[in-house]
């Protein structure tokens, strides 16, 4: 079975791949959790993972610890969620776009220009009612969200400059394989080209694609500027990044252990979000230091162009799902 083969390979990595938080010496751990993500150790997601590990060890007085597997050594994001479902991993952080493959409620976060700012996104991410409605179906799939991180605001980066809507016409843009990302870039006049994240650098380098969409902090950490020295700041999606725990692991934890996990998850979210905000404030200087040319296209023509994407969502998921859009936008 394909998944079993993947998990066997993942398990073989456990001995050599983990980054284990040691910190202050406490009692011997009673529970060791395995947390995986796909980003490098310089990325906010890894720093958030470390904060989760530090806090969990502290609040549990060493009774719980975390092994961290960064850099995609445990597979891509789909691999991670599949491993979580069968209990080979305990915690993963993945995009809401990928999470929507397991619970369609999360598809709402793929809608373009849904949020106006980071603060607007945080308001929604911390709303108990919204979190409850989002998590219910996902828990039934063996995946329990325990925190909501932010992956940054997604914009465009490419091999040539983009100043306005017509400049997107005919450009081959790498996107995630998310139907609403694809619909958005088609509505903008581009040719959406889904590729695995690990192939983005070479695709830009060889000209397989003209550009890509993504969080600009990731663009910097992955050095995509070496082949795509132009950024168009459109902030069309604020990338919601849930931290999930395996429901099978959750059920094995005592009430006290669950409370410790919640405390660690909350601390990690506060910490990780602040990193992204700090990076965002410094982004202009960071991009300039790498010779990146930045443009800021007028957003209103883009908003108007993607209106059909909202119609698609409403038609596909119905009025009940669309009510979440209204709730988020305060319509």
PyMOL commands that set and color helices and strands:
alter all, ss='L'
color gray80, all
select helices_A, chain A and resi 2-17+44-59+77-86+96-99+104-110+118-125+128-139+165-168+179-187+197-206+216-221+224-226+247-252+255-289+299-305+307-329
alter helices_A, ss='H'
color red, helices_A
select strands_A, chain A and resi 19-20+31-36+64-69+91-95+143-158+172-175+191-194+211-215+230-246+293-295
alter strands_A, ss='S'
color yellow, strands_A
deselect
rebuild
show_as cartoon
